[in-house]
């Protein structure tokens, strides 16, 4: 296993682990929504069997799951919603630890009375787990030989989305799970069960455990009546079990929302922001409680207790608010969180009353006490609030979202930085501000509050300072061009996305498997945050939030040659819902082991492999210099895969890339030249935000951010999926390019000249773009432009310049080209400007590799 850097992967600081609650039968964690910036975990050395284990792992820390596309006609490369693929080596986490060997438990000899009973698999030999949307492995099989299995350039791992479908839920069991007394693993469909005594054997450590008589039955078939013995993923619910209580769908409930609004905006930005705020409150369910705070040099907290009258209490923003200052707000008669059905007109009045900034100060120099404003909001979240005096009992804190609408940096009060980066003490003051924001985010998480920072405009917001606040609390920082449509959509989705709190993510594997690194939205769990077991070698991660739009990238190795026919994996997440019920989600997977390298390569899923490689690579690319080094490492990685798994071509020094990994090198080529590592994005703050989002993002969004999806409009309103090559830029066509955080619509010059047809085509393309990103968070920018326009460069730069390849290669990799007439092909060829950028085939040949043949 590689050593990993101890510095944070991005400009944001790494939050220290917050102590969790000791694990009872079910300690909950929080989950659903795009979380904080990415985190990396590297497991600590495992102790010998006779030592008490503590949590292992480290963090180095972010989105949403796009909906299915509309109808496509004869796609050339159909996209699969979920796949499993190999993961890359070379971990770049925040904390690095050594790795040791996991203790091996000898299987127990099972007796029931005086007669030994046979063991049974209640679910037969069903190994469909790898195709589960919750766990996507890099391969459906595991190589038995350690030397071949642990080739670092390809690697092995999984993308796990523990909060996926948290709103709709899984099979629900209203009791605590049965766990192994030796290692802590949960009973599952792969456990062998003694039907005479009801005892079950743990698949991880082979210990025999009691089910308290629950699993006693007359036949193996009866075991399928227990959901955990019949399905690979289940939710256990405990805590709030009042009559009629629905435990999981309520996760998308009406959590309170505090809006913190920057009052230092120019008129144009303010007008757009007001439109987005009006639309936001109109979109909320009537029971959602909303609070409104305006900040600048002072903080205005709006009071909804006066009915239709708008009033606000003012707090100075030069220092952190003291308890004496907050007492009138906390214990007074004011109502600062009010349901929309009672306060919608008042909210509209507040937004309409906002006025543009009048003083003659540059945007970056205007006084904004953002830190103090978040502290005031947290004081109100902690409570007690006016609701207690009205007979409603609620615990201190609770699931709450604090959404900051910022147009510039924090330049006043706690956490502030000088307006100019040329200030002589800027570096020192920035360091102090980062520490303050990280601590403030941890404080928010302690009280169940998530802080989202939605920034817009042309003013630099000092991303390195604000990112720790979002990361530590479990929120997200997003940059927008303005406060218009995309900002408004993200504002609505930020408040509505499903989430849980107090999340604890656990990873357990067979003794043959070693977890080497985890990248995702969390940090190493403190030893007192979970129960420990005698031989517990699991990997514990304290999650900042539990959300649908997040995932963990887990890298693994084999510890030695595997002798068993199967290896087992169990992933579980424990979290609390907004109704204070505790949910434990358990996902169990079994993979077969093989000796054949060819069988292993055939089971590899290129998409998952590319995402795992990309996350490990991007984590180490926190600066432009490091990004250049990572591009070189991608070259070396692709060469090593070809040398280890490919073959040398006859009478040539070139190696043939393995045919089983057909799309992997092209996806890595997109990664190499795209915005995550390439030079498409100009400002380092933008790259930092994009990388943080990518490292915590869901599998679907991560895949789109690595390799764009290209769809060409066809007659009848259908779309054909094509390779993302510049050969798609045909003058009589319209093309939609989905690159995760951006969706581009390109209209050819011939089509654009036909007013009626181009308008209908553009409308169809915009509808498709909206459908592709319907549930994605953050919502992508949707940009449309015509061939030859200046903005078209954003589109062209993300396509592979395949026009440089010979005709036979173009036709092989882009078959749609064969449908064009000779005249159309001549016009297409003459429309390209020639640059020095490699095409995919040229790049492979520069590495002395032959690209895999297209299918």
C-alpha positions in Angstrom: 0.0 0.0 0.0 1.2 3.4 -0.8 2.0 6.1 1.7 -0.3 9.1 1.4 0.1 12.8 2.0 -1.1 14.2 5.3 -2.1 17.6 3.8 -5.6 18.4 2.8 -6.4 17.7 -0.8 -7.9 21.1 -1.3 -7.6 24.6 0.0 -10.1 23.8 2.7 -8.9 22.7 6.0 -9.6 19.3 7.4 -11.9 19.2 10.4 -10.9 17.1 13.4 -13.2 14.2 14.2 -16.0 15.1 16.5 -16.9 12.7 19.2 -20.0 10.7 18.4 -22.3 8.9 20.7 -21.5 5.5 22.0 -23.1 2.9 19.9 -26.2 1.3 21.3 -28.1 -1.3 19.5 -28.4 1.4 16.8 -26.5 4.7 16.8 -27.7 6.9 14.0 -25.8 8.9 11.5 -27.0 11.6 9.2 -27.5 11.3 5.5 -29.0 12.7 2.1 -27.8 15.8 0.1 -24.6 16.8 -1.4 -22.2 17.1 1.4 -19.1 18.9 2.3 -15.9 18.9 0.4 -14.2 15.6 -0.1 -12.5 13.6 2.5 -9.9 10.8 2.3 -9.5 8.0 4.7 -6.6 5.7 5.0 -6.9 2.8 7.4 -4.6 2.4 10.3 -2.6 -0.8 10.9 -4.8 -3.6 12.1 -4.0 -5.1 15.5 -3.5 -8.8 16.3 -6.6 -10.7 17.4 -5.9 -10.3 21.1 -5.9 -6.6 21.1 -9.0 -4.3 21.3 -9.4 -2.5 18.0 -10.1 1.2 17.7 -11.5 2.9 14.7 -9.3 3.0 11.7 -9.2 5.4 8.9 -8.5 8.9 7.9 -10.2 11.5 5.9 -9.5 13.7 3.0 -12.7 14.9 1.8 -18.4 15.5 -2.1 -23.5 15.0 -5.3 -26.5 14.1 -7.0 -28.0 11.3 -9.0 -29.2 12.4 -12.5 -32.5 11.0 -13.7 -32.8 8.6 -16.6 -32.5 10.2 -20.1 -35.4 10.4 -22.6 -35.9 8.1 -25.5 -32.7 7.6 -27.6 -32.7 6.1 -31.0 -30.1 3.4 -31.7 -27.4 4.7 -29.4 -23.9 3.7 -30.4 -22.7 3.3 -26.8 -25.6 2.7 -24.5 -25.0 4.1 -21.0 -25.6 1.8 -18.1 -26.9 3.4 -14.9 -24.7 1.4 -12.6 -21.6 -0.7 -13.1 -18.7 -2.0 -11.2 -15.1 -1.4 -12.2 -11.5 -1.5 -10.9 -10.2 1.2 -8.7 -6.8 2.9 -8.9 -4.0 2.8 -6.4 -1.8 5.6 -5.1 -4.1 7.0 -2.3 -4.2 10.7 -1.6 -5.8 11.0 1.8 -5.6 13.5 4.5 -4.5 11.1 7.2 -2.1 8.3 6.3 -1.7 5.1 8.3 0.1 1.9 7.9 -1.6 -1.3 7.0 -1.3 -4.6 8.7 -3.0 -8.0 8.5 -6.4 -8.7 9.7 -6.9 -11.4 12.3 -8.3 -14.6 11.1 -11.0 -16.3 13.0 -11.3 -20.1 12.8 -14.7 -21.4 12.0 -16.7 -22.7 14.9 -17.9 -26.2 15.3 -21.7 -25.9 15.6 -23.8 -28.3 17.7 -27.5 -28.2 18.6 -28.0 -30.5 21.6 -26.0 -33.6 20.9 -26.4 -33.7 17.2 -24.4 -31.5 14.7 -26.7 -29.8 12.3 -25.9 -28.9 8.7 -25.6 -25.2 7.9 -27.8 -23.6 5.3 -27.6 -20.6 2.9 -31.1 -19.1 3.2 -30.8 -17.2 -0.1 -29.0 -19.9 -2.1 -26.1 -18.7 -4.2 -27.5 -15.3 -5.3 -24.5 -13.0 -6.0 -26.4 -10.2 -7.5 -25.1 -7.8 -4.9 -22.5 -6.1 -7.1 -25.3 -4.8 -9.4 -26.9 -3.1 -6.4 -27.2 0.7 -6.8 -25.8 1.1 -3.3 -22.5 -0.7 -3.9 -20.7 -0.7 -7.3 -17.5 -2.8 -7.4 -14.7 -2.2 -9.9 -15.0 -5.9 -10.8 -17.6 -8.6 -10.2 -14.8 -11.1 -9.5 -11.7 -11.1 -7.3 -8.4 -12.5 -8.4 -7.0 -15.2 -6.0 -3.3 -14.4 -6.6 -2.1 -11.4 -4.6 0.6 -10.3 -7.1 -1.9 -10.0 -9.9 -4.8 -8.7 -7.9 -2.8 -5.8 -6.3 -1.5 -4.3 -9.6 -1.7 -0.6 -8.4 -2.4 0.9 -11.8 -5.8 -0.9 -12.1 -6.5 -1.8 -8.5 -9.7 -3.0 -6.9 -12.4 -1.2 -5.0 -16.0 0.0 -4.8 -18.1 3.1 -5.0 -20.6 3.0 -2.1 -23.7 5.3 -1.8 -25.0 4.5 1.7 -27.6 7.3 1.6 -29.0 6.5 -1.8 -32.8 6.4 -1.9 -32.9 7.6 1.7 -36.2 9.3 0.9 -38.0 6.2 -0.6 -36.3 3.7 1.7 -35.6 -0.1 1.5 -37.1 -3.1 3.1 -37.8 -1.8 6.6 -37.4 -3.8 9.8 -38.7 -2.2 13.0 -36.2 -3.7 15.4 -32.5 -3.7 16.2 -30.3 -5.8 13.9 -28.6 -9.0 15.1 -24.8 -8.4 15.2 -21.9 -10.7 15.7 -20.6 -10.6 19.3 -17.0 -11.2 18.0 -16.6 -8.7 15.2 -19.8 -6.6 15.0 -21.0 -7.7 11.6 -24.7 -8.1 11.0 -26.6 -11.1 10.0 -27.4 -11.2 6.3 -28.5 -13.4 3.4 -25.1 -15.1 3.1 -25.0 -16.3 6.7 -25.2 -20.0 7.4 -28.1 -20.6 9.8 -28.8 -23.6 12.1 -32.5 -23.8 11.7 -32.9 -26.1 14.7 -31.4 -23.6 17.2 -31.7 -20.3 15.3 -28.0 -19.7 15.5 -26.2 -18.0 12.6 -22.6 -18.0 11.5 -20.9 -14.6 10.8 -19.6 -14.4 7.2 -16.7 -12.2 8.3 -15.2 -14.0 11.3 -17.1 -17.3 11.2 -18.3 -17.0 14.8 -21.6 -18.7 15.7 -24.1 -16.2 17.2 -27.6 -16.3 18.7 -30.7 -14.9 17.1 -32.5 -15.1 20.4 -34.6 -17.9 18.9 -35.8 -15.8 16.0 -34.4 -17.9 13.2 -35.7 -21.2 14.5 -37.8 -22.8 11.8 -38.7 -26.1 10.1 -37.1 -25.6 6.8 -34.5 -23.5 4.9 -37.3 -21.8 2.9 -38.9 -20.3 6.0 -35.8 -18.3 6.6 -36.7 -16.1 3.6 -39.5 -14.6 5.7 -36.8 -12.6 7.5 -35.9 -9.7 5.2 -32.3 -9.5 6.2 -31.9 -13.2 5.2 -33.6 -12.7 1.8 -32.3 -9.4 0.5 -28.8 -7.7 0.3 -29.9 -4.3 1.6 -32.2 -3.6 4.6 -33.1 -0.7 6.9 -33.5 -1.3 10.6 -35.5 1.4 12.4 -35.7 2.1 16.1 -36.5 5.0 18.3 -39.6 6.9 17.4 -42.3 4.3 16.8 -45.5 6.2 17.3 -48.6 4.8 15.5 -48.7 5.6 11.8 -45.0 6.6 11.8 -43.3 6.3 8.5 -39.6 6.0 9.2 -37.7 6.6 5.9 -39.8 8.6 3.4 -40.0 11.4 6.0 -36.3 12.0 5.5 -37.3 14.5 2.8 -39.2 16.3 5.4 -39.7 19.9 6.3 -36.5 20.6 8.1 -36.2 24.3 9.2 -34.3 26.6 6.9 -32.4 29.8 7.9 -31.7 32.1 4.9 -28.7 34.3 5.5 -28.7 37.0 2.8 -25.9 39.3 1.9 -27.1 43.0 1.8 -24.0 44.3 0.1 -25.2 43.6 -3.5 -25.4 45.9 -6.5 -28.7 46.5 -8.1 -28.4 44.0 -10.9 -27.4 41.2 -8.6 -30.0 42.1 -6.0 -32.8 42.0 -8.6 -31.8 38.5 -9.7 -31.5 37.4 -6.0 -34.9 38.8 -5.1 -36.5 36.8 -8.0 -34.8 33.6 -6.8 -35.8 34.2 -3.2 -39.5 34.8 -4.1 -39.5 31.6 -6.2 -37.8 29.8 -3.3 -40.4 30.5 -0.6 -43.2 29.8 -3.1 -41.8 26.4 -3.8 -41.6 25.3 -0.1 -44.2 23.0 1.5 -46.5 25.1 3.7 -45.3 23.4 6.9 -41.6 24.3 6.3 -40.3 26.7 8.9 -38.1 29.5 7.5 -36.0 32.1 9.2 -34.6 35.2 7.5 -31.3 36.9 8.5 -29.7 39.8 6.6 -26.1 40.5 7.2 -23.7 43.3 6.2 -21.9 45.4 8.9 -24.8 44.4 11.3 -27.1 41.4 11.5 -30.9 41.8 11.2 -32.9 38.8 12.4 -36.5 39.1 11.2 -39.4 38.5 13.7 -42.5 36.7 12.4 -44.5 37.1 15.6 -46.1 40.4 14.6 -48.4 38.9 11.9 -48.3 40.9 8.7 -45.9 43.6 10.2 -42.3 43.3 9.2 -39.9 43.8 12.1 -36.3 42.8 12.8 -33.9 42.6 15.8 -30.4 43.9 15.1 -27.2 42.5 16.4 -23.7 44.0 15.8 -21.4 42.0 13.6 -18.0 43.1 14.8 -17.6 40.2 17.3 -19.0 36.8 18.0 -22.4 37.4 19.7 -22.3 36.8 23.5 -24.9 34.8 25.4 -26.2 38.0 26.9 -26.7 39.4 23.4 -28.5 36.3 22.2 -30.7 35.9 25.3 -33.4 38.4 24.1 -33.6 36.4 20.9 -33.6 32.9 22.5 -35.8 33.6 25.5 -37.9 36.5 24.2 -41.3 36.5 22.6 -40.0 36.9 19.0 -40.7 34.1 16.5 -37.7 33.7 14.2 -38.6 30.4 12.5 -42.2 30.4 11.1 -44.1 28.0 8.9 -44.6 29.3 5.4 -48.4 28.9 5.5 -48.5 31.6 8.2 -45.7 33.8 7.0 -45.5 33.7 3.2 -46.7 37.3 2.7 -44.2 38.5 5.3 -41.3 36.7 3.6 -42.3 38.3 0.2 -42.4 41.7 1.9 -38.9 41.2 3.4 -37.4 40.2 0.0 -39.1 43.1 -1.8 -37.8 45.6 0.8 -34.1 44.8 0.2 -32.2 47.7 -1.3 -28.9 47.8 -3.3 -25.7 48.8 -1.7 -25.3 52.6 -1.8 -21.8 53.4 -0.6 -19.0 53.9 -3.1 -17.0 50.8 -2.1 -15.7 48.0 -4.4 -17.6 44.8 -3.9 -14.6 43.0 -2.3 -14.1 45.7 0.3 -17.7 45.9 1.6 -18.2 44.9 5.2 -19.8 41.4 5.4 -20.0 39.8 8.9 -20.8 36.3 7.5 -19.2 34.4 10.4 -21.1 36.3 13.1 -24.4 35.9 11.1 -23.9 32.1 11.1 -23.2 32.2 14.9 -26.5 34.0 15.4 -28.4 31.5 13.3 -26.8 28.6 15.3 -27.8 30.3 18.6 -31.4 30.2 17.4 -31.0 26.6 16.2 -29.7 25.6 19.6 -32.8 27.0 21.3 -34.8 27.2 23.3 -37.0 29.1 20.9 -40.4 30.8 21.0 -42.0 27.4 20.1 -41.3 26.0 23.6 -43.5 28.6 25.2 -46.2 27.6 22.7 -46.4 24.1 24.0 -44.2 22.4 21.4 -41.3 20.4 22.9 -38.2 19.9 20.9 -34.7 18.9 21.7 -31.8 21.4 21.7 -30.6 21.7 18.1 -32.1 19.4 15.5 -32.0 18.9 11.7 -31.8 22.4 10.2 -30.3 23.9 7.1 -28.5 27.3 7.1 -28.3 28.5 3.5 -26.0 31.5 3.0 -26.6 33.6 -0.1 -23.2 35.4 -0.5 -22.0 37.9 -3.0 -18.5 38.4 -1.6 -16.0 37.3 1.2 -16.3 37.7 4.9 -14.5 40.9 5.5 -15.9 42.0 8.9 -16.1 40.5 12.4 -15.0 36.9 13.3 -13.6 34.9 10.5 -12.9 37.9 8.3 -10.0 38.4 5.9 -8.5 41.6 4.5 -10.2 42.8 1.3 -6.9 42.6 -0.6 -4.7 39.5 -0.8 -1.7 41.9 -1.0 -2.2 42.9 2.7 1.1 42.3 4.5 -0.5 39.9 7.1 -3.0 38.3 4.7 -1.5 34.8 5.0 -1.6 34.8 8.8 -5.1 36.3 8.9 -6.3 33.8 6.4 -5.0 30.9 8.4 -6.8 32.2 11.5 -10.0 32.6 9.5 -9.8 29.1 8.2 -9.5 27.7 11.7 -12.4 29.8 12.8 -14.6 28.6 9.9 -13.7 25.0 10.5 -14.6 25.3 14.2 -17.8 27.0 13.4 -18.7 24.2 11.0 -18.0 21.6 13.7 -20.2 23.6 16.1 -23.0 23.6 13.5 -22.7 19.8 13.0 -22.9 19.3 16.8 -26.3 20.9 16.8 -27.6 19.1 13.7 -27.3 22.1 11.4 -25.8 21.9 7.9 -24.4 25.1 6.4 -24.6 25.5 2.6 -22.8 28.4 0.9 -24.3 29.5 -2.4 -22.1 32.2 -3.8 -22.6 34.2 -7.0 -21.4 37.3 -8.8 -18.0 38.5 -10.0 -16.5 39.2 -6.6 -14.0 36.7 -5.2 -15.4 35.0 -2.1 -12.1 33.6 -0.8 -13.0 29.9 -1.3 -10.1 28.6 1.0 -11.7 30.5 3.9 -15.3 29.5 3.3 -14.8 25.9 2.2 -14.0 24.6 5.8 -17.4 26.0 7.0 -19.3 24.0 4.5 -17.2 20.9 4.8 -17.1 20.6 8.6 -20.9 21.1 8.9 -21.8 18.6 6.1 -22.8 21.3 3.6 -21.6 22.4 0.2 -20.1 25.5 -1.3 -21.2 26.3 -4.9 -20.1 29.1 -7.2 -22.5 30.7 -9.6 -22.1 33.2 -12.4 -25.0 35.3 -11.0 -28.1 35.0 -8.7 -30.4 34.0 -11.6 -31.9 30.7 -12.7 -29.2 28.2 -11.7 -28.8 29.9 -8.3 -32.5 29.8 -7.7 -32.7 26.1 -8.6 -29.8 25.2 -6.3 -31.4 27.3 -3.5 -34.5 25.2 -3.8 -32.7 21.9 -4.0 -30.3 22.7 -1.2 -33.3 23.2 1.2 -35.3 20.2 -0.1 -32.7 17.5 -0.4 -33.1 14.5 1.9 -30.6 14.2 4.8 -29.9 12.4 8.0 -27.7 13.4 10.9 -25.1 11.8 13.3 -24.0 9.4 10.6 -21.5 6.6 11.2 -20.4 4.5 8.2 -18.9 1.1 8.8 -16.9 -1.1 6.4 -16.3 -4.8 7.0 -14.6 -7.3 4.7 -13.4 -10.9 4.7 -10.0 -11.5 6.3 -8.5 -11.8 2.8 -9.3 -8.1 2.0 -7.6 -5.0 3.3 -9.2 -1.5 2.9 -6.3 0.8 1.9 -8.1 4.1 1.4 -11.5 5.8 1.5 -12.4 9.1 -0.1 -15.7 10.7 0.7 -17.8 13.0 2.9 -16.6 12.3 6.4 -13.6 11.9 8.8 -12.1 9.3 10.9 -14.5 8.3 13.7 -13.4 8.8 17.3 -12.9 5.6 19.3 -15.8 6.5 21.7 -18.2 7.1 18.8 -18.9 3.4 18.3 -19.1 0.1 20.1 -15.9 -2.0 19.9 -15.7 -5.7 19.7 -13.1 -8.4 20.5 -12.0 -8.9 16.9 -13.4 -5.8 15.3 -11.3 -4.9 12.2 -13.9 -2.7 10.6 -13.3 0.8 9.3 -15.4 3.6 10.9 -16.1 6.9 9.3 -18.0 9.8 11.0 -20.2 11.3 8.3 -20.8 15.0 8.3 -24.2 14.4 6.8 -26.0 11.4 5.3 -27.3 12.3 1.8 -28.5 10.8 -1.4 -26.1 12.8 -3.5 -22.9 11.5 -1.9 -20.7 8.4 -2.2 -17.5 6.9 -0.9 -14.7 5.7 -3.1 -13.1 2.7 -1.3 -9.8 1.2 -2.5 -8.9 -2.4 -1.4 -6.1 -4.9 -1.7 -5.8 -8.6 -1.0 -3.6 -9.5 1.9 -2.3 -12.7 0.4 -3.3 -15.4 -2.0 -7.0 -16.2 -1.5 -8.0 -19.8 -1.0 -11.7 -19.4 -0.5 -14.3 -19.4 -3.4 -15.9 -16.2 -2.1 -15.1 -13.0 -0.3 -17.6 -11.0 1.7 -18.2 -7.3 2.2 -20.6 -5.5 4.5 -21.3 -1.8 4.5 -23.5 -0.2 7.1 -24.6 3.4 7.9 -26.3 4.4 11.1 -28.0 7.8 11.2 -30.9 9.8 12.8 -33.8 11.1 10.9 -35.5 14.5 11.5 -38.2 12.7 13.6 -35.4 11.4 15.9 -35.8 7.8 14.8 -32.6 5.8 14.4 -31.9 4.0 11.1 -29.3 1.3 10.5 -28.8 0.5 6.8 -27.0 -2.8 6.1 -25.7 -3.7 2.6 -24.0 -7.1 2.2 -22.2 -8.3 -0.9 -20.5 -11.6 -1.9 -18.0 -11.8 -4.8 -16.6 -15.0 -6.3 -12.8 -15.5 -6.6 -11.1 -16.6 -9.8 -7.7 -17.7 -10.9 -8.1 -16.6 -14.5 -6.9 -13.1 -15.3 -9.1 -13.0 -18.4 -12.2 -13.9 -16.4 -11.3 -11.1 -14.0 -10.8 -8.5 -16.7 -14.1 -9.5 -18.3 -15.8 -8.7 -15.0 -14.3 -5.3 -14.7 -16.6 -2.3 -15.1 -14.8 0.4 -16.9 -17.1 3.2 -15.6 -16.5 2.4 -11.9 -12.8 1.8 -12.5 -12.5 5.2 -14.1 -14.4 6.9 -11.3 -12.2 5.3 -8.6 -9.0 6.2 -10.5 -10.2 9.7 -11.0 -11.1 10.3 -7.4 -7.7 9.0 -6.2 -6.0 11.2 -8.8 -8.0 14.4 -8.3 -7.5 14.2 -4.6 -3.8 14.7 -5.1 -4.3 17.6 -7.6 -4.9 20.4 -5.2 -2.8 22.9 -7.1 -2.2 23.5 -10.8 1.3 22.1 -10.5 0.0 19.0 -8.8 -2.7 18.7 -11.5 0.1 18.7 -14.2 1.9 15.9 -12.3 -1.4 13.9 -12.1 -1.8 14.2 -15.9 1.6 12.6 -16.3 0.6 9.9 -13.8 -2.4 9.0 -15.9 -0.1 8.4 -18.8 2.0 6.1 -16.7 -1.0 4.3 -15.3 -2.4 3.6 -18.7 1.0 2.3 -19.9 1.3 0.1 -16.8 -2.2 -1.5 -17.3 -1.2 -2.3 -20.9 2.1 -3.8 -19.8 0.6 -5.9 -17.0 -2.6 -7.0 -18.6 -2.2 -6.4 -22.4 0.2 -8.1 -24.9 3.0 -6.9 -27.0 2.2 -6.6 -30.7 4.1 -8.8 -33.1 7.2 -7.2 -34.7 6.6 -4.0 -32.9 7.6 -2.3 -29.6 3.9 -1.3 -29.1 1.7 -3.0 -26.6 -2.0 -3.7 -27.2 -4.3 -2.4 -24.5 -6.4 -5.2 -23.1 -9.6 -5.6 -25.1 -11.7 -6.3 -22.0 -11.1 -2.7 -20.8 -12.3 -1.1 -23.9 -13.7 2.2 -22.6 -11.3 2.8 -19.7 -8.5 4.5 -21.5 -10.9 6.9 -23.3 -12.5 7.9 -20.0 -9.0 8.5 -18.5 -8.2 10.6 -21.5 -11.3 12.7 -20.9 -10.2 13.1 -17.3 -6.7 14.1 -18.3 -7.9 17.0 -20.5 -11.1 17.9 -18.7 -11.8 20.6 -16.1 -10.7 18.4 -13.1 -7.1 18.2 -14.2 -6.9 20.2 -17.5 -6.8 23.9 -18.1 -10.4 24.4 -19.2 -11.2 26.3 -15.9 -9.2 29.4 -15.4 -9.3 30.3 -11.7 -7.9 28.1 -9.0 -10.9 28.8 -6.7 -13.2 27.3 -9.4 -11.0 24.2 -9.7 -10.9 23.8 -6.0 -14.7 23.9 -5.6 -15.2 21.6 -8.6 -12.7 19.0 -7.1 -14.4 19.2 -3.7 -17.7 18.5 -5.3 -16.3 15.6 -7.4 -14.6 13.8 -4.5 -17.9 13.6 -2.6 -20.3 13.3 -5.5 -22.6 10.3 -6.3 -21.4 7.8 -8.8 -23.6 9.1 -11.6 -22.5 12.7 -11.3 -18.8 11.6 -10.8 -19.0 9.6 -14.0 -20.4 12.5 -16.0 -17.7 14.8 -14.6 -15.0 12.4 -15.8 -16.4 11.6 -19.2 -19.0 13.8 -20.9 -22.1 12.3 -22.5 -22.8 13.4 -26.1 -26.4 13.3 -27.5 -27.3 14.4 -31.1 -30.8 15.6 -31.8 -32.7 13.6 -34.5 -35.9 14.1 -36.5 -39.0 13.4 -34.4 -37.5 14.7 -31.2 -35.3 11.7 -30.4 -31.6 11.8 -29.5 -28.8 9.5 -30.5 -25.9 8.9 -28.1 -22.5 9.4 -29.8 -18.9 9.4 -28.6 -17.8 12.8 -27.3 -15.8 13.5 -30.4 -15.6 16.8 -32.3 -16.9 14.9 -35.3 -20.4 15.4 -33.8 -20.1 19.1 -34.6 -22.1 18.8 -37.9 -23.5 22.0 -39.2 -27.0 20.7 -39.8 -27.4 19.2 -36.3 -27.8 20.1 -32.7 -25.8 18.4 -29.9 -26.3 18.2 -26.1 -23.1 17.6 -24.1 -23.6 16.7 -20.4 -20.4 17.2 -18.4 -21.9 16.9 -14.9 -21.8 20.4 -13.6 -22.3 21.9 -17.0 -24.7 21.0 -19.9 -23.9 22.6 -23.3 -26.3 22.9 -26.2 -24.6 23.5 -29.6 -26.5 24.5 -32.7 -24.8 24.0 -36.1 -24.8 27.0 -38.5 -27.0 25.4 -41.1 -29.6 24.5 -38.5 -29.4 27.9 -36.8 -30.2 29.6 -40.1 -33.6 27.9 -40.2 -35.5 30.0 -37.6 -38.5 27.8 -37.1 -36.7 24.5 -37.1 -33.8 25.7 -34.9 -36.3 27.1 -32.3 -38.1 23.7 -32.0 -34.8 21.9 -31.9 -33.4 24.2 -29.2 -36.6 23.7 -27.1 -36.2 19.9 -27.4 -32.6 20.1 -26.3 -33.4 22.3 -23.3 -36.1 19.9 -22.3 -33.6 17.0 -22.5 -31.0 19.0 -20.5 -33.6 19.7 -17.8 -34.6 16.0 -17.7 -31.0 14.9 -17.4 -30.4 17.2 -14.4 -33.8 17.0 -12.8 -32.6 15.6 -9.5 -28.9 16.6 -9.7 -27.4 18.8 -7.0 -25.8 21.1 -7.6 -27.9 21.9 -10.6 -25.7 22.3 -13.7 -25.3 25.4 -15.8 -27.2 25.0 -19.0 -25.6 27.0 -21.8 -26.6 27.2 -25.4 -24.8 28.7 -28.3 -24.3 28.6 -32.1 -21.5 27.2 -34.2 -18.7 29.8 -34.5 -19.7 31.9 -31.5 -17.1 32.8 -28.8 -18.9 30.7 -26.2 -18.7 27.6 -28.3 -15.1 27.2 -27.1 -16.5 25.8 -23.8 -18.1 23.1 -25.8 -15.3 22.4 -28.3 -12.7 22.1 -25.5 -14.5 19.2 -23.9 -14.6 17.1 -27.1 -11.9 14.7 -28.3 -10.3 16.2 -31.5 -10.9 13.0 -33.5 -10.9 15.0 -36.8 -7.1 14.6 -36.8 -7.4 10.8 -37.1 -7.3 8.8 -40.3 -10.6 8.2 -42.0 -10.7 4.5 -41.2 -10.2 5.2 -37.5 -12.9 7.9 -37.5 -15.4 5.5 -39.1 -14.5 2.7 -36.7 -14.9 4.9 -33.5 -17.6 7.2 -34.8 -19.9 5.1 -37.1 -22.4 7.8 -37.5 -19.9 9.4 -39.9 -20.8 6.8 -42.5 -24.3 8.2 -42.8 -23.0 11.6 -44.1 -22.6 12.3 -47.8 -19.2 13.1 -49.3 -20.1 16.7 -49.5 -21.2 16.8 -45.9 -18.0 15.1 -44.8 -15.9 17.6 -46.8 -17.7 20.5 -45.2 -17.2 19.0 -41.7 -13.5 18.4 -42.3 -13.0 22.0 -43.5 -14.8 23.4 -40.4 -12.1 22.4 -37.9 -9.4 24.6 -36.7 -6.2 22.6 -36.1 -4.5 22.7 -32.7 -1.7 20.7 -31.1 -4.0 18.7 -28.9 -3.8 15.0 -29.3 -6.7 12.9 -30.4 -7.4 9.8 -28.3 -5.6 7.5 -30.8 -2.6 9.9 -31.1 -2.3 10.0 -27.3 -2.3 6.2 -27.1 0.3 5.9 -29.8 2.5 8.6 -28.1 2.5 6.1 -25.1 3.5 3.3 -27.5 0.2 1.6 -27.0 -2.4 0.4 -29.5 -5.9 1.5 -28.4 -8.5 -1.2 -27.9 -10.6 -2.0 -30.9 -14.1 -0.5 -30.7 -16.9 -3.0 -30.4 
